[in-house]
Amino acid sequence: MPAHTPPGRPVFEPADRIPALAALRSAVRRQDWTAVAASFDELDDEDDRALACRVVAETDGSEVFLRQAVERSPRDPLPRTLLADRLIQVGWGIRTSHRAQHVSKRGAWTGRA
């Protein structure tokens, strides 16, 4: 995945620098499994696959689409892996940055320090 030349400032959103990741995120938002799978097929480098997986996992609402992909192809490791990573991201969002004793069972901060 060739990246654009850095502009001299840190970039925390990989899809801003790597067009293939922006296209992948767009395919997830369109719920186009064929395009998502093709994106991963084009990646030879393990680090690129990990980064692409993270882009999918950080796409809000993608868990519904990924569950459907798992149901269609339950033995395919790609949709299962992407769904697992997404659910980890959802879990961390529920967990918040507060310590466990300060988070309720509903995932809300209790306000106690």
Protein Blocks (a to p, Z undefined) as FASTA:
>chain_A
ZZdddehiacfblklmmmklmmmmmmmmnopaklmmmmmmmpmbfklmmmmmmmmmmmgh
klmmmmmmmmmmmmbmklmmmmmmmmmmmmmmmnombdfklpcfkopaehiZZ
